[in-house]
């Protein structure tokens, strides 16, 4: 059994939520989903959906391939590889990070790191700490042409080639769709292997496909347990069992609560499950944030007192076994104060396979409730186009930078009920910066009761970036950039500094074009000092 009992505390909202659950059950949503019925989100969206439903049967379809993946992991381990670095972005990087951080590394297997930032400092950190003769690079991209992954590959192939020469390709493996430029590149460069994924699985729904399973095998994860849990969850989805909540039950509840104004979803994850938050964030935000609608996942906020939240919140508490006492007390207090709270437990760490499947189904269900297509991401594409245009112009920035005090004052001049505050940090995530950014978020929440989020660019462009631009106009955005020097991209006319600058500039341009409230602060070469000034400005707010 992968899950234990659940508990809903919905107060006066329970009638509407139960009515929505009955409606989805009555329409046969779970059964139709398992049959891959592409009309579930409307006839106009059926063509797009039909090409993105492979995730529904992926756990069962791919289980027979587990021995091949496991044999690959044993092979690289036997050849002396001790570490692996995944070069990916969005859907191809977040699930492997979840597996690494929650399941850890079995003795003798490869330690896995993730590079999904074009920050020159982040790229430099990988090269500084990795051994080119004992590190396996996993080049992971559904399209095989993502600019970030292509740039990572060029940089690190050149780096490994300087050490291994003609044998450099033996340090690389690709995961991609059939027929992509990456598949062809893997052949040309002599990659050790190229794993081809079913093309009808979208990036953010690919956790339980080869994009997640191959990296998980390298750390020694039990792939069969992960998939068996997901297969059991898919059967519960079809049968309609609702204790604990199936994805349909969960999605119906979250979608209806959002319709009723509670569209900020606070994820109260126990420490052992905390890494799951960023994966859920992408899945929910990118799938629902469009047509002026959407659910904003709030990840990494410490639970506070009930009066510290507006009426736009809902809370989901998930733990392995009994939740931490402090978390349980905080959720009890929030429920007693009338905030909607849903809670359930997992049996053990490998139950995250079932949990990921539950959230995939839930996201499909909440999208139907909200009336949006969960499988497109038009504004992600818009940001990519703006980035390329900035690179073509040779432009490294956009929007100009304000002083910390001026930027904060301008952003919070016209705060409205139901808004949220988003930090858009085009920075390398060091502990010192993480600590200061968390302090800024906490200060904003204390001063304003707004939901707060933190996204590292360009990673968040493939996640919450869709909701920022396609969702409701309730975000206020503070973009942060810094001077981190540069690292080269062989074969390109720009380096990583110009690339991340163009991504920040393109993001700023699209947000501005859409009338979003956005300001920018350039942190220069002393980011901690400027972040301290921003914190002082936030703490001085009078709203």
N, C-alpha and C positions, 0 to 999 in steps of 0.2 A: 504494500500500500504506500503510495508516494505522498499522500496528503492526509491531514487530520481534520478535525471538525472546524467549521467556519462559524463566524459570528458577524451578523449585520446589526448596526445600530443606526437606523435611518429616521427614527422619529416620525414626524408628520409627513415625511417624504415617502414612507414605505408603501403607501397605497398606490402612488403613481409608479413607483419602481416595480412593484409586483404586477401591476397592470401591463407594463412594458414587457416584463418577463413572460407573462402569459401570452402576450401578442406574438413574441418571437417563437415561443414553443408552439403555439397554435398554427403559425405559418410554416412549421417544419424547418426552421432556419438551420438547425444542426444537421438534420438529415440531408437537406439540399446542399449544404456546404460540403459535406463528405462526398456527395456526388459531383462536386465541382460545378455547381450550377452558377454560371457566370451572370445570370440575370438577377441575382440577389440584390445588386446595387443599382438596378434600373436598366432598361433596354439600351439607353444611350451609352452606358459604361460597359456593356457586356463584351464588346470586342477587346477592350483593354484588359478587363478582368480575366477573360478566357486565356490570355497569355501569361497570367501571373498566379495561377492556382496550383502550381506543382508542389508548393509547401505543404498542402493538405495531406498528401499521401507520401511525402518525402521520407519520413521515418521508416515506414514499411518498405518503400521502394528501395531505399539505400542500405537497409540492414544487411542484405546479402553481400554487400561490398565491404563490410567491416574487416574481414580477414585480409583483404588486399591492402587496406589502409594501415592496419596493424603491422603487416609485413614490411611496409615501407618505413614505418617508424623504427622497427628493429634493425633494418638495413642501415639507416643513417647513424643510428646509435653504435652499431658494430664497427662503423668506419671511423669512429673517433670524434664525431660531432658532439659537442656538449651544450651548445646554445643554439637557439633559433630566433630570428627576427622576422616578424611578419610586417611586410610593407603593404599597407592597405588603407582604406578610407571608408567610413560609414558602416554599411552592412557587412563589409568584409573584414572589419577590424574589431567591432564591438563585441561580437559573440566570442571570438577567441580570447579577448581580454577577460570576459566573464569566466570562461573555463579556467584560465590561468590563475586568476585571483581567488576563485571560490574553491576549485578542486586542488590547487597547488600542483607541485611537480613530484611524481613518484621517484624514489631513489633510482639513479642510473639513467633516467630519461633526460630530455633536453629542457633546459630552462628557456622559457619563451618570453620575449619582449615584443612590444607593439610599437611601430612607428606610424602614426597617422597625423603628423603635424609637419607642415612645411617650414616651421620655425628653423632658421639656421642653427640655433643653439640645440634644438632637439636632434637634428641630423648630426651635428658635431658630437653630441653626447653618445650616440650609438657607435660612431666610429672610434671614439676615445675609449670605450669600454669593451668593445667586441674584439675577438681574435679572428682574423680573416680565414685562418686555416681550420678553425673548429666551429664556425658559425654557419648555420644553414639559413638562407634567406628564402622566405615564402612570399612570392609576388602574387598578390590576390586582388583580382578585379573582374567583376562580372562583364563589363564592356570591353575590358582589355585595353582601354585607351584613356582611362582617367588621368588627368594631367598630373595629379599628385603622385600616383603610383608609378606612372611612367618616369617621372623625375627621380623618385627614390631609386628605381631600378637602375637608371643610367648612372647615378652617383655611386651606388654600392657595387654594381658590376665592375665599374672602372677601378674601384678601391680593392676588390677581391682579385681582379686580374693582375694588379701590381704585385700581388703576393703569390698567386697560384698560376699565373700565366694561362696557357691553353686549357688548363683544368678548371678554370674559374666557373664554367657552367655547372660543374658537379656540386657546387655550393648553392645552387638555385633550384627551386621548384615553383611551378606556376599552378594557380587555381583560377579557372576562368570558364566562360561559356564556349561551346564549339564554334570554331571559325573566327575567333577574334584576333586582333593584331597581337595580343599577348601569346596566344597559342602558336602563331607563326614565329614570334620572337623566341619562344622557348626552343623551338626546333633549330633556328638559326644559331643560337648561342650555345646549344648543346646542354640545355638544362637536364638535370638528373631525372625529372619527371614532370608531367603536365596532367593535372587532374581536371577533367571536364565535368562541369556541373550541368544538371538539367536546365535548359534555357528558360523554362517557364516558372522559374523561382526568382522573385525580385530580391534585391540586395538586402533589404531590412527584414525579409522573411526567410533568410537563408541560414539561420543559426544551426538548424538540424540537417543541413546539407553538407556537401564536401567543404564548403567555405568555413564551416565550424568544426567539422569532424576531423579533417586532416591536421589542423593545428592542435586540436585536443588530443589526438593520438600521440603527438610528439611529447606531451607532458605526462603520458601514461594514463589518461582518463579511460574509464571503462565505457567504451562507446556503446556496447550492447545495452548496458543499464540505462544510459542516457536515452537511447532510441526506444527501448522497451517501455520506459515511462511515458514517452511521448505517444507511442502506439496505444497504450492503455488510455491515455487522455483523449485520443481521437475517438476511441470506442465510446467513452463516456459522453463525448460531444454528440455522437449519433444517437445514443440511447436516451439522452436527456436527463441522466442522473444529475442531481443538483446539490449534493451534499458530499464534500464541499463544493463551491461553485464551479461549474464548468465554464469554459470560456464564453459560451452563449449567455449564461446567467450573469457573469461578471460584466460582459460588454453591454448587456441590456441595462444593468444598473448604472454603470458609469456614463453611458450615452444619455440615459434619461435624466440623471442628475445634472449633466452638463446642459441639457435642454432647459432645465429649471433654474439655470443661473450658476450652478456650482461647477464651473468649467476649469478650475485649477485643481489638479490632482496631486496632492502631497503623498509621496511614496515614503512610508514609514517602514523601512527595511532594517531588520536586525543587522548588526555589524557583519555577521557571516554572509549575508546576502547583499550587502551594500553595493558591490560591483554590478549587480543586476540592474541597478537604477538607470545607468546611462543607456543600456540596451533597450529597456522599456521606454525611456524617453524618446529615442529615435523612432521606435516602432509606432508609438501613439501619436507623437507630434507630427511626424512626416506623413502619416496615413490620414489623419483627421484634419490637419490645418490647411483648409482650402475653402473657397467660396464664402469667405468671411466667417467661417465657423471653425471650431477646433477645440481640442482639450489640451491644456498646457500641463505636462508633467512637471512637478517640482521636486528636484532631486538634490539631496545634500543639505537641506535645511534641518537644523536641530528642532525637534518638536518643542513648542512653547506653550504658554498658558492660553486658554480658549479666547480670552479677550484680545489676544495679539493677532487674531485673524479676522479678515472680512467675511462677509456672507457668501463669498464666491468659491469657498474651499470644499473639497471632499478629501477623505483620507483612506488610504489602503495600507493596512499593516500586514506584513508577511514575515514569517520567522521560520527557522528550522527548530522544530520542537517548541517548547514554551517560549514566548517572547521575553526579552529582558524586562525586568521588573519596572524600570523607569519608563520604558516604552509603553508597557501595559497601562501604567498609571496615567501617563499623558493621554493615551487614546481613550481611556475611560472618562477622563475629565472633558475631553473634546466632545465625546458622545453625549455626556450628561448636559453639556451646554447647548446641544442641538446641532452640532456639526455632523454631517453624515460620515459614518465610519464603517468600513468593511474590513474584516480580519480573517485570515486563515493561516494554516501552518503546513510546512513540509516535513517529511519524515527524516530526510538526510540530504546531504549536499548533492548527490547524484539525481535527486528529484528535480533539479533545475531543468532537466530535459522535459519533464511533464509541465513544469511551470512555464517554460518558454512557449510550449505549444498552447497552453491555456491563454497566454497573453496574445499570441497570434490570432487565435479564434476570437478572443475578446475584442481585439482591435477591429477585426472584420465586422463583428456585430455592432460595436459602437458607431462605426462609420455608417452602417445602414440606418441606425437610429437617428444619426445627425443628417442623413441624406447626402453624404459625400462619397466619392469614389476613393477607396483606400489604396489604390494601386498606381495612381499617377503622382507626379511630383513636379508640376510645371514650373514652380518658382525656384526649385533647385536648379533646373535647367536654365532659368533666367539668370541666376547668379553666375553659373558657369560661363554663359555668353558674355556677361559683363566683365568677368575676369579676363577672358580672352581678348576682349576689346581693349582693356587696360594694358595688357601685355603688348598688343599690337601698336598701341600708342607710346609704349615705353613709359607708362605712367606708374609710379610706385605707390602713390597714395591717393586719397580722395577725401574731399570734404573739409580739409584743413583741421588743425588741432586747436582746441581752446585751452585756456588755463583750467586747472581742476575746479576752482570755485565757480568760474563762469559756466562751465559745462554742466555742473550739478545744478546750479541755479536755473539754467535754461530748461533742463529736463523736467524739473519738478515744479515748474511754474504753473502748469495746467494739468495736474494730476486729477484723474477722474476715478470714481468708484468703479471697481472691477478691473483696473489696470494691473499690469505686472511690470517688474523691473528686470531687465536682462543685461548682464555684463557680457560683452562680446570681446573676448581676450585673444588677440592674435599674438600670443606669447608662448614661450616654453614654460611648461607647468612645473616649476620648482617648488619645494616645500615652503620656502619663504613667501613666494607669490601666492600660493594656495592659501596660506594662513591669512594674508592681508585681504585677499578677495573674499574669503569667508567672513571676515570682520565687516567688510563693506556691505555684504548682503544682510548680515544680522542688523547692522545699524539702519539700513533702509527699512527693514521689516519693523523694527522698533518705532521708527519715526512715522511710518506711513501705513503699516499693516498690509502692504502690498506683497503679493507673491514675488519671489525673486528666483532667478535662474543664472547659471554661469555656463557659458559655452566657450570652448577653446577653438579658435579658428585655425585652419579651415574646417576642422572636424564637424563643428555644429552646422556648417552650411549644408551638410548631408543629413541633418537631423532636424533640430528645431528651426533651422533656417527656413524651411518650408512654411511652418506655422507663422513665423515672424512676418512673412510677406503675404501669404495666402490666407491666414487666419483672420480673426477679428482685429480691428485697429485698437487694441488695448495695451500694446507694448510700448514701453519707453526704454530706449537702447543707449547704452554707453559703450562705445567702441574704444578699445585700448590697443595701441601699437607700441613697439619698442625698437631700438637699434641693437640688433644682436650680431652685427657683422654679417658675413656672407659665407656661403658654401657653394661650390660650382655644380652645375648640371651639365655633364658632358653632352655635346651635340646640340645644346640650346643656346640661344642668344641672351639668356638671362640666367641668373643664379637664384638660389632659394630666397634671398632677401627681396629681390624684385618680384618673385612669384607670390610670396605671402603679402607683399605690399599691394600687388594687383588684386589679390583676393579680398583684402580688406577694402580697397578702393571700390571694387565692383559691388561688394556687399553694401557699402555706404551709399553708393549711387542708386542701387535698386530700392533700398529702404526709403531714401529721399524721394525718388520718383513716385513711390506709392504713398507719399504723404505721411510716412511714419515719423515719430518723434525720436530723432537720433542725434547724438552729439559724439564728438571724438576727442580723445586726449592722447597726445603722443608722450610716452613715458621716457623716451630717449635712452640713454645708456645707464640710467640710475632708476630703474622702475620701482624699486621698493620705496624710495623716498617720495616719488610722485604719488604712489598709491596711498601712502600715509597722509598726504595732503588731501586726496580725494576722501579718505575716511573722515578727516577733520571737517570737511565741507558737508558731508552727509550727516554727521553727528550734530551739526549746527542748524540743520533744517528745522523750520517751524511750519508744520502743515496741519 
